[in-house]
Amino acid sequence: MNAAARLIAAAIAGAIFMLALYAFIQPVHVPPPAEDQLVQFVDLRSIASFSPVDERTFDVVDEAGKHYRMEFTEACPGLSGAKTFSLVTENYRDLDKFTGIVLDGRVCTFKDFSPRH
């Protein structure tokens, strides 16, 4: 009986190891590098709204009524229905230069942020 218990314990340990290895080697989505940076020529305290246009684009309006287009390097799942997100930077020294957003744990990088005319 003792040998059978050891065999079962070894089989369980092997299964746990294989599951952990499988989880570790799963592909992880890495966003492409940002092509542009949102440099704070827009005072982020004066933004009135972010409106999703599609899965790659936001329309941003400041309190003065100026419109900006925020585009991403690839589709950002959940963007069109997003209520909250976080702006991110690549480096703690560049706190005034945002390179993307985090939405539901996924990083979406900027392709372009520009005024709309």
Buried (B, 14 or more C-beta within 10 A) or exposed (E): EEEEEEEEEEEEEEEEEEEEEEEEEEEEEEBEEBEBBBEEEBEEEEEEEBEBEEBBBBBBBBEEEBEBBBBBBEEBBBBBEBEEBEEBBBEEEEEEBBBBBBBEEBBBBBBBBEEEE
